[in-house]
Amino acid sequence: MHSLTVDLDHRSYPIHIGTNLLERADLLLPALEQKKTAIVTNTTVAPLYLDRLRKALEGEGIESIPVILPDGEQFKNWETLNLIYDALLGNRCERSSTIIALGGGVIGDISGFAAATYQRGVPFIQIPTTLLAQVDSSVGGKTAINHPLGKNMIGAFHQPKLVLADIDTLNTLPERELKAGIAEIIKYGLIRDLPFFEWLEKNMEGLLGRNSEMLSYAIARSCENKALVVARDERESGERALLNLGHTFGHAIENGMGYGNWLHGEAVAAGTVLAAKLSLGLGMLNAAGLERITQLFKRAGLPTVAPDIGVERYLQLMELDKKVEGGKMRFVVLEKIGQACVKSDISLKTLSRILEAHG
């Protein structure tokens, strides 16, 4: 097991990464304020891992209430959120009852938002079961639900008490979901970790082949990168914005194509290539860098061409993105591989040119 800490003073918390961790209820005990929990999961994950987790908790005298939600990004909304509230209220959960998120990014986001808002805030634990959630969404305290006009537009910052990433859960992860998680792994190399990007270029086939040592290293390295950024900028007032590389374009793709049709990581991959092309157009990233980025995403089996939803539709959706500030869209762009910055003075003419030629 590899452990690291997200350093937020008195709200610091550990991330445990390893195998057979679902049975390690002893790791959860320090994060529990009382012996009553609600496990939020979905119809896909529940048959695989819910009983194992509940049995481990019961062995430590912990009561667990299962809350099983429908699976899919399209269910990350108010209606599904209310199912969690119904279960918490119906079972008389208190302010010291802990919510455990068992699943991928959607479960983590919606469970975290329920935890942030139920009785004005209750503790929660992240047990991510997808690669994308293990390397990104489970760490950092961003919680949210979607709105028809925009992704993650309604949410709160609410840090977990603990993140438990059991790599064994990736054995049942569909190939498409595994590749989607790799998109977020590549992001860390692009924005701040050139040696990691170079490691990914050498070891991509091993990751796709689910080599446990390589996966463990990539997850730990990604979490270390994110933990350092979050510790310095918890609420995204500066450096943390760099973690959104490709996301302004990517969120527009997810929304424009209909939530759930493109996986988040797929949209981020295509969005990152667009961001790299924008960087090149601004005279920052060079052509060789763009080619390296495009080829690595291709080797990961991820899309490098964004869908054609129309320039006007892209601009409309991006203008609704939560990263808009002072009426101006903000984009994370690359000065070079391993070094990123935020630009908000990009003209609509430049954006339109990139989007028109996105293929």
C-alpha positions, 0 to 999 in steps of 0.5 A: 500500500502506498499512502500520501497526504493532501495537506490542508492543515486541520482538514488534511486527509490521507490517500491510500492506494493498493490492493485488497483495500476494500477489506481494510475497514480498519483504514476507514475507522479513523475517518468515522465519527460514529458507527453509522454510514450510508454507502452511495453506489450505483447499479453497476458497482453494487453487485461487484463490491457493495457486499464486500465493503459492508461485510468489512464494515460489519466486522468492525461493528459499523452499520451501513445503509446502502443507497443504490443509484442508476448508473450514468452521467445523465443521472448526475442531477437534482432528481438523483441527488434527492434519492440520497437525501431520501435515504439519509432522512428515512434512516435518520442519519445525523450530522456525524453520520458518514457518507461513503462514495463507492463508485466512479466520478459521478458517484463521488461528485453527487455523494460529495455534494449530498455530504456538503449539503445534508444538515449543512455538511456531514463527513464523507469518504471516497472509495473510487472504483474507476481509474479516472476517479482514482487519479482525479475526481476523488481527490481535492473536494470538488463536488457537483451535479450537472444542469442542462445548461452546463456540467458541474455548475451546481456544487460545493467544495467539500473535502473527504476525510479519506480516499481509499483507492483499491487497484483491484477494482480496475480488474472489472473496469471496461476497456473504454472506462480504463482509457478514459481514466488515462486521459486525466493521467496524461493531463498531469504530465502535460501541465506540470510533470514532464518526466511523468509525460516521458514515462507515459510515452514509454509505458502506455502499452503496459497501462493499457495491459493493466500491469499492476505495478505500472498502474499503481505508479501512475495512480500514485504519481497523479495523486501526488501531483494533484495533492500538491496543487490542491494544498496550494490552491484549494478553491481554484483561485490560481494554480489549481485552474491548470488542472482544467486543461482540455476541460473547457472544450471537453465539457462543451463536448459532453454537453453538446453530445448529450451527457453520457454519450462521450465519457468525461475522459474521452471529451477531455482527450479531444478537448486537450488536443484542441487546447494544444492546437490553440496553444500552437496558434498562439505561438506557444507550444511548438508543432513537435509538442502538438504531435507528441501529445496527439500521438500519446492520446492515440496510443491510449485509444482516445479520441483526438478529433472533437465532434462537429457540433458547430462553432456557434454551439461550442462557443455558446456552451463554453461561455456558460462554463464555470471557468468564465471570469469577468465575462471572458472565457479562460483557457488552460494552454501549454507553453510547452509539455510540462508547463501550462498557464491560463489565458483569458484574452483569446479572441473569438476569431482565434477560437472560431478558427481553431474550432472550424479546423478541429478535424 
